Amino acid sequence: MSDDKNRFIKITLVRSIIGTKKSHRATIRGLGLKKLNSSSILIDTPEIRGMIHKVNYLLKCD
């Protein structure tokens, strides 16, 4: 089995969602981000990675 230790990603919204596509705004909300400079710590899964890749121009990953 894989290791039991979950890996996490911390993401921060660094650009405004004003003027972005509706699907990109929905993705940001799905990642748990609401306001500028808000952060979220998420489990590193392929689904989350795909969402981050879709809106990477708005985010900073730590």
N, C-alpha and C positions, 0 to 999 in steps of 0.2 A: 504494500500500500504506500501511498504518498505520505510525506511527513504531515503530522497533525498540526503543525504550526502554520497558521494562516498568514499570508502576506497582505499588507495593507498599502494603499496609495492615498496620499493626501493631495487633494486638488483645490485650487483657489481660482475664483472667477476674477480675472484681472482686466477684462474689457467689457464694456456695456453690451447688453443684448438688443439695444435699440437698433432697428434697421436690419436685423438678421432674419433669416427665414423662420417661419412658424415652427417647422420641425426642429430647428436648432434650438429655439427657445424651449420647446417641450423636452428636448434632451437635457438641457441645463437644469430644468426643474426636476427631471428624473434622476439626475445626479445629486439632488439635494441642495442645490445652490439657489439662492434667492436674490441677494443684493451683491453689489460690487464689493470685492474683497472678502466675500464670505468663503469659508473653507468647509470641506467635507472629507472625512476619512472613510474610505470604502475598501471592501475586500477585493483583492486583485483577482478578477475572473475575466474570461474572454469577452463576456457581454459588456462589462464595465470598460474594458480596454477599447472595445469598438465604439462605445459612446464617447469616450475621451478622444479617440481618433477623429470622430466626426466633427467635434467642435474644438479641436486643439488650438485654433487661432484665438480663442477666448480664454483659455485656461493656462495655469502654471501648475506643473506637477512637481511634487517634492518626494 
